[in-house]
């Protein structure tokens, strides 16, 4: 069955590995049961599928989550609780002893005398008499016990140290769910009348032939049937034929070669760490797992931390791994950009690997983003070439640069049927007489006077001082190097990859040549970011989530890039940008960048001036403060003075009276100093926002747990 048109992306696979047509005889170890050997009866998969996933706050890892109260309940210290319970017991025992031995007089038998006749109390029936009096003693004892038990908090002692605490600590055996609530029976498919397909899927699940990727992929295909994109008959036929392997990804893969992070494809989350049990974290989050899903990534994420703080290993690669799994299920398309050897996963985890500057790379990068519109190509290319330059600079205006490029790209494509290669574009921008004369002659021969006027305008502008053509030529020269000779070819002799392929669930990794070509790498990073924001906004089918992961976005953040990020949420797309420091972003763009991203992460080792930007965007909150004032007590009588002197000799302090003032004040959630000095190594402060606008405050997260 064709799932969301994904079969069209089959040609994007660089080196396809032969795979058997049917299910693998021994499936690899499922990620939902780490450390456990595969079971042929499918019990591990069924346990994962039936695990509770209650609704939770944004960012909480829902797999097996146990919700907590919003506010921290008042908890009496253990020593105070046990001592109070013991004292209450001793007081109750003392009162009972005094009553039993008659030291408190006979007033306590007055209620019995009021509500019972004299014949009952003075009867010769010893059994009845004993029953009456010992029953009354029991009532009095219970009354004393209830009173002192309430005062001594015996109920809390029972809950904290008694059998309820033992049962909470003991593992609970999960009971099989009712048939109508069992997700392993695929009741939605069964309710639509496809009983045979549901039976086949249930049989594969119980036989251990289904994995979490298979379940998510088939669920995605079934959603396509419900939305009308696919036919029920075709879906049923594919399931009856292939079972858990139905509706395959174009690559034929059913899992990644290896998994390093914890994933829950049922909810679409990947676990990043654990919220620390710290007073600065809201009580409802403390101790809970923190995870990111597609609903959070759709608001984009910016992470800042110095080298070695864990941006790549703790954030980028887990997210890349999660999005690659989502791509195998037909839910997402992912592009991962980083330096060669940065640890962004093996090549087998991707469908397309573009190694810029590597002679053995199968794919090359399309410099013009796969478009045929000269104006669109000029706009994106201008953003990549000069988008990082300040406006006072001659090349700082991307619109002027786009106009210059359009004046050349349009005539060239009209004559040659393609856009110019990098050397050809450099010659045209330099104003070399030979290429311009040849282009002019070709336009005259074909009678394209309108485009000839564009070329005339370019030649006139090139003679004026301050023309941006020279700046563009200098930037293009950074790409016109021998190492890149075959990577931006437009003659059709290579296999260019275009971000237009993000209409399909494709997995792409682009390796940038940072060694020896740092400036060229920054240009290419801006080019990919500009092409991504332009491509996802032009998609017709936005049901597929698209995400760009840019490891080290230094020099890639421009005013147009920030505006593009702001538009991604409505296009069901997002970006993940990592930075070593916010100093890599122009000062006027730091606030807009953090404001455009719904998720923000500050890793350990942040500088105070970077922390100040995060502190401003996270804002302030009202909190309760307690001011304690100790006032010395002045004794006026000789006895009081003697007592105070004795107390001072014993304690070493003068007698004081303590006054406590409680007030509400507004303070920063995380100050710049706390972000710089109070975040331990391996930790980060993370705030998230989902597409519905629900958000979580900045949380201290342990990325190692």
N, C-alpha and C positions, 0 to 999 in steps of 0.2 A: 504494500500500500504506500502511496506517495504521501508523506507527512509534511504538510505545509510547503509543498514544492521543494523539499530539501534535496530531492534527487538531482536538481539542476546544479547543485554545487559539487557533484561528484568529480568533476574535472579539476577541482582545486587541490586534490590530494597529490603530494609531490612524489612519494614513494610508497604506493599502496602495498600492504603486506597481505599475502593470500590468507584467507580465512575460510573455514569450513562453512558450508551452506546452512547446516542445521545447528542446533544448540551444542555447545561444547560439552564433551562427556564429563569433565570435572571442572566445574566453575571455580575461578580463583576465590581466595578468601574474601568474603564480603566485608566491606568497610564498616557495616553497622554492627559487626560482632568482632572487634579487634582482638587478636590474640587467641581466637577460638578456631579450631580446625573446621573445615566445611562439613556439614552434616547432610547425608543423602536424603533425609526425610524433610528437609527444608525448615526445621524447627528454628534455626537462627534467623532466617528471613521472616518467618511468621512472627517471632518475638519482636523483631524490629517493626514490622508492619502494624502490630497490635499495641505497640507501646503508647502510653498516654502522651498526648501533646495538647495540654490545655491552653486556652487563650492566655496570652501574657503581654506584658508591657513591651514597647518597641525595643528591639535589640536583645531580648532575653532568649536564650537557647531553650526552645520549647520541648525538645525530646526528653521525656521523663521529668519535666519541670514540676516542682511543687510550689504553688503560689504562696506568697507570704503577705502579711498585712501591710498596708501602706505606711502605717506609723508603728514605731517600735513600742511594744507593750512595756509597761513598767515592770521591771524584773528586780525582785529583792535579792540582794547578795546572799549567797549560799550560807555563809556564816551567820548572818543576821537572821535568815529564815529558820535555820535549824535551832539556833539559840532561843528565838522567840517561841518556836513550837515546844521546845523542852520546858521553858519557863511556864507557858500556858498549861502544859500537862501537870507540872508540879503544883501550880495554883489550884487546878481542878481537883487534884488528889488531896490537897490540904483541906479544901472546902468539904469534900466528901467525908474525909476522916472526922472533921469537926461535927458534921451532921450526924454521922453514924454513932459517934461516941457521946452525943448529946451535949457537947460543949456550947452549942448555939441555941439551946433551949428547945421548946417544943413548937415554935411558931411555924416550922416547916411542915407540920402535919395538919395545919389549919385548913388547907384546900381539901384534904381528904375528909375532914370532919364536916365541911360545908356541903359536899356533894354525895356523901354516902350516909345511909341511916345508921343509927346506933346499933341496931341488931346485927349489922354486918361486922362491925368492929368488935363487938363483945359477944360474938357467937361462940358456942361450945364446939362448933365444927372446926377442928384444927386444920384440916386440909383447906377448907374455904378461907379460914382466917389467914393461913400462910400465903395462899394465892393472892388475897387482897393486899396484904402488907408488902410482900416481896414484889408484886406487880407495881405497887406505888413506889417502892425503892428504885425499881428499874426505870420508871418514868423520870424520877428526880435525877438519877445518874445520867440518863440520856440528855436531859435538859442541861445539866452541867457540862457534859461532853460536847454538845453542840455549841454551847456558848464559848467555852475555852477553845474549841476547835476553830471557830470562826475568828476569834481574836488571835490565835496562834498560827493561822493560815495553814491548817493541816491539809486542806484540799490542794493547795499549791505544792506542799511537800509530797503528797500522793502522786500528783501529776508529774512532778519533776524527777522523783526517785522511785516511784512505785511501778507496778505492772504496766500502766499506760506508757511510761518511758521505755520499758523493756520491749513492748510490742512495736513501738515506733522504730527502735533500733534493729529489731529482728527483720530479716528479709521476708517479704510478703509473697506468697505464692499466687501468681496471677491466674485467675480463672478464665477459661475460654469464653470469649464474648458470645452473646446470643447470636443465632444465625442472621437475624435481621440487622445486627450491628457489627458483624464480622467483615472487616475490609478485605479479607482473603477470599470472600465469596463473590466479589465484584458485583454487588447488588445493583448498582446503577446500570450496568450493562444488562443485567438480568431483567431489570424493570422495563427496559426498552424493548424487550422481546428477544434479545440475542442470548437465549439460554445456553445454546451449545458453545458459543464463544466464551461465556462466563465460566462454564464447566471446564473448558480446556485451560483457561488461565488459572482457575482454582487448582486444577490437577497439577499443573506445572509448579505452582507455588508450594504445594504440599510435597512435591517430589524433589524439591531443591533445585529446580531448573530455572528459577526466576531470581533476579537480583534487584537491588534498589533502582538501578538505572533502567532496567526493563519495566518495572512498575511505573516509574515516572514517565517513561517514553510512551507507554500504552495509554496512560492517563491523559497525556497531552494529545495523543491521536484521538482519543474518545471525546475530548473537548472540541476538537475540530469537527467531529460528527455532530455534536450538539449545536455548534454554531452554524452548521450548514456548509462548511468548507469541504467536507468529505462525505462520501456516501456510506450509509450503514451497511449495505450489502458488501461493498468492497472491504470495509473494515472487518466484518465478520469472516469473510473468506480468507483474509490475510491471517487472522488469529487462528482459525481452524487449520490452516496450512502450517504455520510456523510457531504457533503457541507463544511462549514468552519472547521469542526472537522476532516477532512480527513488527511491522512498521519501523524498519531499521534506519539508522543514520546512514547517509550516503557513503561514509567510509566503511560501513559494516562493523565498526567497533561497538562493543557493548559495555566497555569499561575502560579506564585508564590503565596504563602499564603498572602503576603503583600509586598509592595514596599516602600522603603524609599528614593531612589534616582530618578532622572529624566532620563528616558531612551527613546531613539528613535531607535526602532528596524529597521526602514526603512534604516537608515544609519549605524546602529550597534554601536551607540555612547552612552556613559553614561556621564552625565554632572557632573563635579567635582567642578566648581566654576566659577568666573568671573575675567577676566584680569583687574587689577586695572588701573584706569586712572592716570597713573604715568609717568613722563618723562622718566624713565628708561625702560618702555615698548614701543615697536614700536607702532607708531600711528595706524597702521592697526589692532592691537590687542586690543587696549584700549576699555574697556566697553563690549567686546565680551565674550560670554560664552566659557569656556574651557572644552573640553571633550576628552575622550580616546575611541578609537575603536580598532577593531581587527588588523587593519593595523599598529597601533602604538604599541600595546601590543606584536606583533610579533617580535619587536626589543628588548623586555624585559625592565623592569623598576626597578630602585633601588631608594628607598626612605629612607632618614635619618632624624631622629628627636628624641628628648628626649621623655620620657614617658609623656603622656598627651598632646602631640602636635597634635594629631588627625590622626595618621597613620592608626589605625584600623577603626575608625568611618568615617573618611573623605576619605579614599583611599581604604583600603582592602575590607571592606564590600560593598561599591558601585560597585567595580570591580567584587567581587564575585557574587553579585546580577545580574549584567549585564551578566556575563558568564553563570550563571545558566539559564537566559532567552535565551541566545544563544543556550545552550544545548537543551532546549525545542523546539527550532526551527530546530535542527539538524545541527547547524553550528559549535559547539564547544564542547569540553570536558574539564572539570575543576576539579582540585584538590586543596582544600583549607586546609592548615595546620596551626595550631595554638594551643595555650594553651587552655585547657578546660575552658569554660566560658569566652572566650576572646571577645565575641560578634560578631561571624562570621555567624550569621543567625540561624533561627530555623531549627530543624532536618527535618521538612516537606519540606524544600526547597532543600533537597538533596536526591539522590537515595541511596547512601551508606554513612553511618556514622560509622567510626571506632573510638571507644573510648578506646584508649590504657590504660590498667590498670583499666578499669571500668568493674565490673563483669556482667553487663547487656548488654554489647555490643554484637550485633548480629554478626558483622564481626570482624575478626582478620587481622593483617597485614602479608602479605607473606614476610618473611625475605629474600627470594632469588629472589623476583621479578617475580615469575612465569616462570622462565627459567628452562630448563632441561640441559643446558650446564654448566658443573662444572667450566670451566674457566671464563665464563661470570658471573656466580654467585659469584665466588671468587673475581673477579675484583670489582664488585659493593659492596660486603660486606666489602672488605678491605678499600675501600674509606670511608665507613660509620664508620668503627672502628678506623682507624688511620690516616684518611686524614687530620686531623687538627693538627697533630704533626709536629714539625719542623724537617728538615732533619738531623741535628746532633743527634737527638734522635734515639735510636735503632729502633723504630717502625715508623720512619718518612717516610720511603720509601714505598709507597703504592704498588709498583711493587713487592718488596720482600714479603710483606704481602700477596699479591694476590697469589704468588707462593706457600707460605706456606699453605694457605687455599685450593688451588687447589690440593695439595698433599694429602689432607684429604678428600675433598668433592668428588673427582672423585672415589676413591676406595669405599667410603661409599655408594654412589649412585649405583655403580655397584653391590654391595652386597644386599642392602635393597630396591632398586628401588625408593628411595627418599633421600632427603638431611637430615642431622642430625638436631635434635631439638637443642635448645639453651643449655640445660644441657649436651647433648651428645657432642656437638661441644666444649664446655668448657673442658670436660674431655679429648677429643682427643688433644686439644691444650696444655693442662697441661702435656701431656705425661703419663697419667695414664696407668699402665701396663695392667690392665684387659681389657679395651675397645680396646686398640691397639692389644693385643694378639688375641682377638676374631675376630677383623677385618682381621688380618693376616691369621688366620685359614680359614675364609670364602673365602678369595681370593685364597688360595691354593686349597681348595676343588673345586672351580669353574674353576681352571686352568687359572687365569688371571695374568700371570707373569708380563706383562707390568705395571699394576697397583700395583703389589707387589713391583716392583722397586721404584715406587713413594713413597710407605710407608717406604721402607728401607732408601731412601734419607731423608725423614722427621725425622726418628729416628736418623740418623747420625748428621743432623744439630742441633737437639735439644740438643745434648751433647756439642756443641760449645758455648763458652761465647758470649754474645750479640745476641743470637738467638731471633728473633722477636716473636716466639711462645708464650713466657711468656707475652709479651705486649698485644698480641691479646687475650690471655686467660683472662687477667685482664679487658680488655674492654668488652669482652663477659660476664664477671661476673656481669657487671652493668645491663645487661638484664636478668640475671638468678636470678630473684627475685620472691618471692611468688606472688607479685601483677601482674606479667607478666606470670604466669605459663601457662595460656591457650592462650596467644596472639601470640605466635610464634610456635604453634604446627604444625608439619609436618606429623602427622600420618593420616591425612584425616578425623579426627573426628570433625573438626571445619570448618568454612566457611572463608577461607582466601581471602582477596582482593589483587589483583595484578594490578599493573599499566599497564599491558598488555591490560587491558580493555579500554585503551584510544583510541582504534580503533573505539569506539562507543561514542555517545554523552551522556556520563555519568557524573553525578554531585556527587562529593565525598568530604566529610569533614573528616579530621583526627585530632582528639583531642589528644594532647600530655600531658603526666602527669608531668607538670613542678614542682608541689608541691612535694617536697621530692625526686624527681627523675630528677633533672636538667641535670646531666651528661647523663642519659639515653635519655632524650628528645633531647639533641643535637645530640646524635648518630642517633636517629630515624629521625631527620630532615635531616641530611646528607644522610641517607639511602634513604629517599623518593626523595631527590633532585637527587641523583645518579641514582636511578631507573627511574626517570622521563626522564632525559637526555638520558639514554640508550634506553628506550622504544620508545620514540617519534622518535628517529633517525632510529629505525628499522621498523617503520610502512611502509606498502606497499601503503596504500591509505592516502595521506597527504592532501586531500581536507578538512578534518576536522581539525579545529584549536584546539590545545591543549595548556593549560595554567596551570601553577602551581603558586599558591599564598602562599607564605611562610611568615607568620606573625612572625616577630622576627627571623631573620636568623643569630643570633649570634652563632658563632662557626660552621656554615654550609658552609662558603665560603672557599674553598680549591683551590689549583692550578688546580686540575682536574675539579672541579665545574666551574671555570672560563672558562676553555677550552670547557666544555660542553655547557655553555651559549652562547659562540661564535658560536657554530654550530646549535643553535636552529632556527635561522632565515630561513635557507634553508629547515628546516623540518616543516615549518608552525606551529611553536610553540614558546612559550615565558614563561618567569618566572617573577614574581613580588616579590622582596625581600625588606623587611623593616628592618632597623637597628636603634638601639638607638643612636649609635655613630659608626664612622668608626674605632674607636679603637678596636672594636670587630672583625676587619678584620686584618690579618697580614699586616704590613707595605708594603712588596713587592707586595701585591695583591690589594692594594687600587686603584692604577691607572689602572691596567688591568681590575678590576671589573667595575669601572665607564666607562672605554672605551668600554667594551663589551656590556654595556646596552645602547640602543638608547634613552631611556627616563630616566631622572634623576630628582629627587625632593629633595630639601632641605627645611625642615619645620622650623618653628620659634623655637628659642631656641638653634640653632646650636652653637657649640663651635667654636672659631676662628681657631683652628687647623683642624677641620673638614671642615670649610669653605674654608681653603686654598686648600684642595684637589679639592673641587668643582670649585674654582676659576681657578685652573690650567687646569682642563678638559674643562671648558667653554671657556677658552682662552681670547683673547683680540679683540678689534675692533677699527677702526679709528673713531674718533669723532672730532667735531669742538669745539674749546675753544676760549674764548674771554678774553684777558688780557686788563684791563682798568688801565690807568696810569693818575694820576692827577698831573699836573705840575703848580707850583705857578707862577702867572704872576707878573713881576716886572715892575712897572710904572716908567717912566723916566721924565715925565713932572710934574710940580706942580699940574696942573689940574687933571692929571691922578692919582697922589698920593692922592689928596683930594677925588676923586671919589672912589678909592679903600678903603680909610679909612671909608668913609660913608657906603660902601657896607659891610665892615667888622663889623661895628657897628650894621647894620640892621640884617645881617644873622648870625653873629658870626663866619664866616669862611672867610679865605683869598681867594681872587679871584684866580681861577685855570683854567687851560685849560686841557680838557680831551682828552687823546689819546687812541684809541681802536685798539688792534692788534688781528686779527683773524688768527688762525693757526690750522692745522690738527695734532692731537696727537693720539698715540695708548695707550689705557687704558683698564683695565680689565672690562669685562661686569658686573660682580658682584665681588667685592673684598671680602676677608675673613672678614674684619671688617663689611662691609655692611650686609653680610649674617648672622653674629653673632648678630648685633645690630639694623639693619634697617628693619628686617622682623617682622611685627606686629603679635601678637597672632592670631591664626586662619588663618594665611596666609602661603604661601609657594612659593618658586621659582622653577618653573618647565620648563624643556626643553624637547622637543619631537622630534622623528625622525620616519618616516614611512618606510615601506619595500622598497619603491622606492628610498630612500635616501633623500627625502625632509625633511627639519628640520625647527624647530622654535627656535629662541634664547631663553635664559632663561627669563621667564616671571614671574612677581609678580602676584600671583593669590590669590583671596579671597575665601577660601574654605567654608566660611559660607554663601555665596550668590550663 
